[in-house]
Structure formats: C-alpha cells, structure tokens
Amino acid sequence: MSYFYCYDGQMMRKLQDKNIRYITRALTIDKHQKFWLYAINEEFQQALEEIKNPKI
C-alpha cells in the first residue's frame, strides 16, 4: 500500500470536503511541522485529481 503525506492544511480541508479521511495526523520530528497521512486508493486519487484540476 502507498501513502500520501499532506503538509498543506488547505488541501487537507479540501480532501475532508470530499469525505476523504486521513489515517493519522502528526508532527515531523525535526521541524515539528504538522502533516496528515492518507492511504492512496482509487477514491483518494480521484479526489486529489479533482482538487488539482477544478472544473470551471
């Protein structure tokens, strides 16, 4: 299984709006930067593609 590390709070909220849930949230050890971990599956990939390429 592959995973996606999301360091962008806005992207996390957009994924939430599409009912994509993260596995866990955590902080990096060195910089204490917040991130959200997602499992990459078809549903996640479709939501990510819609976020990256919004239809006008």
C-alpha positions in Angstrom: 0.0 0.0 0.0 1.2 3.5 -0.8 0.7 6.6 1.4 0.4 10.3 0.8 1.9 12.8 3.3 -0.1 16.1 3.2 1.7 19.1 4.7 -0.9 21.6 3.4 -3.8 22.5 5.7 -5.9 23.8 2.8 -5.5 20.6 0.8 -6.4 18.6 3.9 -9.7 20.6 4.2 -10.5 20.1 0.5 -9.9 16.4 0.9 -12.2 16.4 4.0 -14.9 18.2 1.9 -14.8 15.2 -0.4 -15.1 12.8 2.5 -11.6 11.6 2.3 -10.3 10.8 5.8 -6.7 10.7 6.9 -5.2 7.8 8.7 -3.4 9.9 11.3 -2.0 13.4 11.8 1.3 14.0 13.4 4.3 16.3 13.6 7.7 15.9 11.9 10.5 15.1 14.4 12.9 17.8 13.2 10.7 20.8 12.5 7.5 19.9 14.3 5.6 20.6 11.1 2.0 19.2 11.1 1.1 16.6 8.4 -1.8 14.3 7.6 -1.2 10.7 6.3 -3.6 9.3 3.7 -3.8 5.8 2.1 -3.6 6.1 -1.6 -6.6 4.3 -3.2 -8.9 5.0 -6.2 -11.2 7.2 -4.1 -8.2 9.3 -2.9 -6.7 9.6 -6.3 -10.0 10.8 -7.9 -10.5 13.4 -5.1 -6.9 14.6 -5.5 -7.3 14.9 -9.3 -10.5 16.9 -8.8 -8.7 19.2 -6.3 -5.7 19.7 -8.7 -7.9 20.3 -11.8 -11.1 22.0 -10.7 -13.7 22.3 -13.5 -14.5 25.8 -14.4 
